[in-house]
Amino acid sequence: TRRSSDLVGEPWNAKTIADEIGYTSIATQGICQYLRQRGTLPHAIVIGHDHRHHSHEFAQVAAKTFLMRFPRVVLLPGCVPTPLVPAAVRCLQPTQLGVMITASHNPAADNGYKVYWGDGAQIRPPIDRDMLRCIEAERAEGQLWALPGADVPADAPALQLVLAYYRDHIKCWTEQLQLQLPGPCPPFAYTAMHGVGLQTLLQVWEHCFGAAHRDALAVVPAQALPDPAFPTVHFPNPEEGPKALHVAMRFVEERPRRDLRFLLANDPDADRFAVAEFNGLRWRFYTGNEVATMLGFFLMQRFQHAPLTQYILASGVSSRYLGVVVRHFNASSPHAPKFRFEATVGTGFKYLGARAVALCAEAGNLVLLAFEEAIGYQMGNWHFDKDGIATLLAFTGVLRAGHAAGGDFWLDTHLEGIYRAVGQRPLEANGYYFCQPASRIKPLMAGLPLRIAQLQQEPVAADALAITACSDAEGMLRLELAAAGSRGWLIFRASGTEPKLKFYSELLAALGSDRDTWRGQVEALVQRILQPAHNGLTR
């Protein structure tokens, strides 16, 4: 993702538009050169774009540039959610590459360029590194190709094929999950965050469930339509909780019938999914790890009799708790273990997607769930990137099953029930610090191992966390921790799109363990390691 300028919030002007068009040209030229070096002659390249400022212009520049070297480009018409591009790559075979112009959940002044490989997963090592080298070579040469003036026509029939493919695969998945059987879905509020998810969600919803249950979905009207200015929210990332969801929260609180307790959200390009719950007095915002726990438990319940080897995949900074849940289900099965849990070395869906592709290439394997703590989820073998729309429909299964079980269903109580059934609970403490300018993050990260080695030589208080090991892989610094007989971990990494230094932690603990104690211990250790005041870090 690239900002429209070096200053967050600076408005688009003629210079920044020209700069970004130039960057789009250079990036696309570099990708063309990479494909030619590989000896690849793509049968098709798919391009989609969202509703952000100048996304259409950038998509046109990319399409024209690709057509300078390759015979067929499929430009999807209008504004589309991100999940439709990897779906298009899978549907419109043979296709070598997909490009999505979007800045996802970043502020309004941003836009970005996202690339998918021919298997529908994000580009990953070594493809991404080699492609970037070609882009940098084009940048160094500084020669922009002369592009034709006429726009590349959008391919409306192709979009209809992709939508049918997408709807049919999600419907097949919901039927496998038996989502129709538990009965009606409890009502919930939905916000598209001024993004492009609503229209596709409604199409898929009616295709899967018919019009009968449409009333369960109460759309937040103030954020329903695409608007690149994001007028009701500064930072349209539902992961930020009340800072981003305050308009949707007010919609729930002021609903005359007082019949809403669940709030489900997509980010603006609809590849992420968030959940919150209102009990009439206070809100509960569920982390990506907690949503994954509820989804994973539900999916394993539904698929525990399937004759497949089924995988749960977690990114490098995400919770390992579903590994405990996997052992619980396998131990209760009279047959050989059928669920498996893996955590990737890296973070993000380029690693998760690559692993899912490899697993699904072998007969008898099913990727039941792949997830990252940053509210991204993928299910099934039919495409390999996060999908907020498909996840929302699957999560209604959690709501339907809880509602059908009778009683007063609350997600908070349901989650505690999972912990009791498994016999352990996860404690997480995640956060971040701003580091301005972003160029300071790399040297700061480089100095952390020495700082950690110094702390390992110091005595550890009885109520503090001890660092037992430290390792560095894929740009992440991982610490193994010991605390009162239990073991946990703490990871530091730099954000890929923002001037942030992030940290993630988890302790798999006994049921009676105190969450606030763990958070306090982690916070104290993070402060000692990062020394925010000394290093000019802010929150």
N, C-alpha and C positions, 0 to 999 in steps of 0.2 A: 504494500500500500504506500502510495506517495501522497503527501499533502500538496494542496494547491500552491503552497508557499512554505518558506521556512518558519513562518510565524503562524501558530495555531489561530484560526479565526480570521486571518486576513482575507478580505473578499476577493473573489475572482475578478481579474481585470485582463486587458488585452495581453499583457506580458505573461501573466501566469498561465493563461489559456494557451498561448503560443508555446511556452516552455513545456507544458504537459503534452500537447500535441507532438512536439519534438521528441519527448521521452517515449511516447507511445510508438512513434515511428521507429526510433532507434531500437526499442525493445523487440518490436516485431521483426525488424530487419535481422537482428541477432538470432532470433528463433528460426527465421528462414535459413540463415547460414548454418545453424546447428543441424537442421533437418537435412540440408544438402550434404553436409560433411558426413552424416550417418548413411548417406545413400538412400534416404527415405523420400519416396514420392507419395505424399499423402493423397489418399483418395478423396478425403474431405477434411476441412477444418471448420469447426463449429464456433461461432461467436455469439455471445449474449451480453446484455447490459442491463443494469438497473436504472433507477430514476434519478440518480444523483446529477449534480450540475455537470453538464457537458459529457455525460456518459455516452450519449448517442454519437457525438462527434468523435470521441475516442474509439468507439467501436467501428465507425466508418473508416477511420485512419488505419486501424488494424486490418480490416477486411481488404481495403485497397492495397495495402502493403503485401499481404499474403498473396493476393491475386497477381502481383508482379512476378511471383516465382512458382506458384502452384495453381492447378487448373480449377479447383472447386472450393469455394468458401460458402458455408451455410450461415447466413446472418439471421438469427431469430428475430422476428418482428416485435416491436414494442418493448416494454420493460418486463423482464422475467426474473423470478427468484433464482438464486444461485443453484439450488439443486437440480433445476432443469438442464443446466449445461452438462454436468457429468451424465445425467440421464440421456441427453441427446448424443453424447459420445458413444454410449452403449447401444442406443437405439439405431442411430444412423450409420451402422457399420457398412463398409469399413471406413472408420474415421481415425486419424492419427492424433489429433490434438483438439482441445477445447480451450477457449479463452472466455473469461467472464470479467467484464468491466464493473467493478464494485469496490467500495471501501467498507462493505459489511456494516459493522456497528460503530465505525469511527465517526467523529464529528462531521458536520455538514461541509466544512471546507476541504474535506479529503476526497480522494478517489484512488482507485487501485486497479491492478492488472493481475488476474489470477489464472494459472495455467494448469490444465489437466492433460494427462497422457492418454493414449488410445485405449487403455483399459478402464477409463473413467475415474481413476484415482489421481490425486495431485501429483505433479512432478516431484521426484525425490532423488536422493543421491544414487548414482552419480549424475543423473540426468540434469538436475537443477544446477549443480556446480558447472557442468560443461556448457549448459545453455547460458549461464551468467557470464562465462568467459567469452562466449561469442558476442553477447550484448556489450560487454566492456570493450571488446575489440572494435565493434561498430561505433561506440561512443568515442573512442580514441581517434578513429578515422574521421568522424565528424561530418560524413557525407550523407545527407538525407536523399532518399530516392524521390524522383519527380513522380508525383501521384496524379492520376486522372481527376478531373473536377467533378464528374458525375458520380452521384452516390451509388453504392452497391445496393441493388434491390434486396429487400428482406424476403425470406422464403416462408410464406405463411403455411403452405402445405406441410413443410417439414415440421413446423411448430405443432400442427395438429397431430402428426404422427408421434411426436415426442410426448405431448400431453396424454395421448391415448396410452402409450407405453408406460408412462409414469403412473397414471391412474390405475391401470390394470395391475401393475406390480404391487402397488400399495394395497389394492383390494385383495389380491391373493394373500398378502401378508396378514391383513386383518382377518381374513377367513381362517388362516392357519392359527391365529391367536384366538379364534372363536369370540371375537369382540361383540358379535351380535347376540350371543347366548346369555350373558349375564343380565340382559334387560336394558331399560333406558339408561341413558347417560345423565348423571346429575348435572344441573346447569353450571356453566362456568363463564367467566368473562374472558374475552380474547382481545389482545391488542397486537396490531401489526406494526406499531411504533413508526407510523408515517411511511412504512415501507411497502414492498411489492408482494407480500405473502398472501393477503386476504383473498384475492380473486381465485388463485390456484387452490388455496385451502378449501374454499367453498365448493369448487368443482370436485375436488377429491372427496370431500365429506359426503356430498350427495351421491357420488358414484359408489362409494363404499357402503353407506348407511341408508341411502334414499332420503327423501325430503321429510320423512316422519320425525326424525330426531333433530332436525335443523334448529328447533327452538332451544335446544340445550346450549347453543353457542350464542352468547350475548356479546356482540361486537362493541368495543369502545368507540363511539362515533367520532370523537375528536381526533383519533389517531388512525382512522380506518383507511384514508386515501393516501396514495403516495405523494409526498411533498419533500423535495430535496432540501428545503430550509429547516425541516424538523422544528416547526414553530413552537411546540409545547414541551420540548426537551432539548437540553444542550448537548447531552452525550447519549445517543440512542442505543445504549447497551443494556438490555434487561438484567444482565448479571450485576449491575450496579445497585439493584434493589430500589429503595424508595427514591433515590436521586434520579432514577430514570423512569420509574413506574408510578409516580405520584398522581398523574392524570388518571391512569387506569384504576388506581387505588380509590380515588375519589368517586369514580363511576360505580365501583362496587359498594362503597360505603353509603352513597346517596340513592342507590336503587330503591324505588318505592316499595317493591314487594319483599325486600330484604331476603331474597332467595339465593343470593350468590355468596359462596365462601371460597371458591377456587378462582385464581387468576392465572391464565396461561398466556405466554407471550412468545412471539418470534422477534428476532432482531430484524432490522430493515430489509436484509436480503434473504431472510427466512431460512438460513442454514443453522441457526441456533434456537434453543428452546429453553424457557424458564418457567418456574412454577412458584406461586406464592399462595398463601391461605390466610383468610380473615375470620377470626372467631367472634366478631362483633365488638371486640375491645382492642385487640392488637393484631398485628400482622406477623406472619412467619414466612421468611424468604428461604427457600431451599437451595442449598449449594448444588453445583453440578454433580458432585460426588453423591450427595443424598438422592438426587433425582435418578442417577445411575443405579443406586442401590435398589430403589423401588422398582425401576424398570427391569433390572436384572433379575430380581426375585420373582417378579410377575412372569417374565419370559421363561425362566427355568421351570416354574410351575406348569406353564402351558406346554412346554416341550420335553418334559421329563420322561415321556414314554416314546419319544421319537427315536428311530433307529439310526441316529447320526452322532458323529463326534462334534460337539457343539462348543464353540469358543466364545469366551468373554475377553475382550482386549481393552487394556487401559493405557493411556499415554504415560510417558515417563514421570510426569508430575501429578498424576491422578491417584486416587485412593486405591489401595490394595485390598480393601474390605471385601469386594466381590470374590476374591480368591478364597476367603474364609467361607463365604456363602456357597461357592462351588464345592468345597470340601464337605459342607453340611449336606448338600443334595446328593453328592456321590456316596456319602456314608449311609444315607437312608435308602439307597437304591439296592435291590437284591441282585442287580446285574452289574456288569463291569462299569467302571466310571465312564460317564459319557460327557460330562462337562469339564472343560479345561479353561484355566485362566492364564493369561500372559500379560506382562507389562513391557511395552516397547522401551528401547533405550532413549529415543528422542521424544520430544513433545510435539503435539499437533497431529493433524490428520494425514500429513504426507507420510509419516511413519506408520500410522494405524492403517491407512489405505493400502500401503505397500504390503504389509503383513496380511491383511485380509485377502488381497489378490493372490498371494502365494498359497494361503490356506485353501481358498476356494478352487484353486487349480487341481486339487486332489479330490477325487470322488469320495463321497461320504462325509465331507466336512461342511459345517454350517457356522458362519459367524453370526452368533445370536445377538451380540451387542459389542460395538466398539465405542469408546467414549473418552472424552477429555474433560477435565474438571471445569474448563471454560465453557460449559453448557453446550457442548457439541456431542451428537450421538448419531450412530449409524447402525442399522439393523438389517440382517439378511444378506444374501449373496448377489443381489441384483444391481447394486452400485456401491461405490467405495469412498464416499465422502459424507460428511455430516449433513443432516437433513432435518430441519426444524419442523417441517410440515408432516412428514412421515412419523416423526417422533411424537408430535402432538396427538395424532390419531392413535398411536400405540398406547400413549399414556392415558387416554380415555379408558383403556382396558383396566388400568389400576382403579380408576374412579368407578367404573361400572361394576367391577368385581366387589369392591368395598361396599357400594350401595346395595348390591344384590344380597350381600351377606347379612343385611339387616342391621338395625341399631343406628346410632348417630355416627356416621363415618367421618373421621378426620385423618388427614395425611400424617399429622404429627403423631397421633396414637398408632397409626399403621406402621410408621417407621420404627417406633419403639417396640412394636410387636415383632418386627423382623429381627431386631437386635436380641430380643428375649429368645426367639426360636433358635437363633444361631448360637447364642451363648457368649457373644462378645459384642462390643460396640466400638466404632471408630471415633477417635477424637481428632479433629483437624483444626489447624490454625494457619490461614493463608493471608497474605497481604502484599503490599508493595510500597515503595518509596519513589517519588519523583526525583530524577537526577537531570539537572539542566546545566549546560547543554547535554544532549544525548551522547556526544562524543566522549564524555567523561566516564561513561558506564564501562566501556571495555577495559581501560586501565584500572578502574576500581575493582572489577571482577578479577583481573589478573593478580591483584594484590591480596585477595581474600585467603588463598591457601596459606600464605605466610602468617597472616593474622590468626587463622584457625590453629596453625601449629603452635603459635605462642600461647593461645588459650589452653591448648591441651597440656601444656607444661604447668599450668596454674592449678592450685587446689580447687576442688569442686565442692560447693556447699551441699549440705544434706538434702535440701529441697530444690536443687538446681539440676539441670540436664548435663550429662557427661557426653562428650564427643568421643566415640570409640573408633571411628574410621572416617576418612574423607577421600572422595574420588571425583574425577572430572571426566565427563564424557558428553559429546554433542553440545558443548556450550553450557552445560549444567554442572553446578558444583553440588555434590550430594554428600550429606553428613549422616552417619549412623549414630543414633542417640540411645542412651540408656537412662531410664527413669524408674526408680522404685521397683525394680524387678521386671519392668516391661521394656520393650524396645520399640523405637520409632525412628523416623527419618526427617530430615530437613533439607530442602533443595533451594538453591539460589539460581536465578537465570535472568538474563536481560530480555525485556519485551522486544518482539520483532517489529512492532509498528509504533510504539510510543516511548517517550523518554522515561521509562520506568525500570526499576530493578525489583523483580518479584521474588517472593519466597513462598514455599509450600511446605506443609508438614503434616504428619499423621502418626498417631499412636493407636495400635490395636490393643484395646484395654478390656479389663473386666467390666461387667455390667454396671457396677456401682461407681465407676470412676467419674471424677468431676471434670467436666469440659473446661470450666473457667480456670482450674488449676493448670491444666495443660497449656491453655492459651497464654496464661501469665508466664509460665516457664519458657515457652517458645519466644514470646515477646522479649523477655529479659536476655535470652541468648542472642537473638537477632540484633538487639541494641548493642551488645558487647562486640559482635562481629562487625557490623556495618558502621558503628560509631556515627550516627546520622548528623549530630551537631558538627563534629570535626570534618565530615566529608560533604557538608552542605546538602544533605538529603532532606526532603520535605514530604509531607503527606497531604 
